[in-house]
Amino acid sequence: MKITRITVWQLDLPLNAPYWLSGGRLKFERLDSTFVRIDTDEGVCGWGEGCPWGHTYLPAHGPGIRAGIETLAPALIGQDPRSLDHINRVMDIQLPGHLYVKSAIDIACWDILGQVSGLPLWQLLGGSDATPVAVNSSISTGTPDEMIILIEQAAAKGYTVHSAKVGGTDIAADIARIEAISAALPAGHRVTFDVNRAWQPATAIEVLNSVGARDWVEQPCETLDQCAHVAARVANPILLDECMHSLQDHLEAWKRNACEGVKVKPNRLGGLTKSRQIRDFGVSVGWQMHIEDVGGSALADTVAIHLAASTPDANRLASWLCHYHLATDPVPGQGARNVSGFAAPPSSPGLGVTPDPAALGAPTAIYEG
């Protein structure tokens, strides 16, 4: 089997409402998503999606994905998409770094492998069944009362796990948010306070040693060094996210006792091949993990749910579904969807999501041998 064509589409995905994080310093209203279809000489095609959460959240942006695929495509035409490790080595040789560029390609190859093997991705990734995964709500920064109302609204939709956005320079405001939300949390619910790297180390230590809440705290500071400094001085379990880009970052975090868990995001890490490696490392060292994606439609969300569903229960926290924040749905009715606070991966061979090319509009690029 050989890759004969790579087709690329660009889609604007507007959010239902403006979204603020990192203490309100970052605002998002639209996502720039790239859909990729890989065709083969045996008539099997696979789909992937790459979608950064804007261009200020991580060192990634939508146009960069499409420019990177233009660089990679000539070396991929003629390769066997089922040889996943080889495909990744080819991409890493042709374009060192830029992992977010490679994710949609890697995912489309996994989709092909699943289809030709007759297995869903959750099974190829080591799962025993299509385990429903707890869905994590995402609570935008606001006053304590505003955030509690958003949590109550999420709870009414079945969510029992929440991610509350805090952080900034107003120490008193963050203490008030954390204490109020922790006290108001419905029985049996869990919350992570997501700082999105907005605190300086001294602020993080002051806030977390001032509150009684002992809930998870995610990415308190910008760098791994700063987060490790904080982790050694607070009682809250620390979850790392934005500073974790490669397996080496995860090894370093483990060696430094910088966290008790991480977020595993296929689009940030280069796709499922590298995400599986990091997930397996996390299992081996006893981390707990949120497995979700950076952004995108239900296609990108479904990729992450496949990986989450194949992860041992003891190591899996929850997953966020970006597509519930979108005002448009390019794959209606398909993929992993929230059902009473849980999402299950499809059990059809491969990814289980097949976009309608006519609904995506005209391709932005087609690469052929």
Secondary structure by P-SEA (a helix, b strand, c coil): ccccbbbbbbbbbbcccccccccccccccbbbbbbbbbbccccbbbbbbbbccccccccccaaaaaaaaaacccccccccccaaaaaaaaaaaacccccccaaaaaaaaaaaaaaaaccccccccccccccbbbbbbbbccccaaaaaaaaaaaaaacccbbbbbbcccaaaaaaaaaaaaaaaccccbbbbbcccccccaaaaaaaaaacccccccccccccaaaaaaaaaccccbbbbccccccaaaaaaaaaacccccbbbbccccccaaaaaaaaaaaaaabbbbbcccccccaaaaaaaaaaaaaccccccccccccccccccccccccccccccccccccccccccccccccccccccccccc
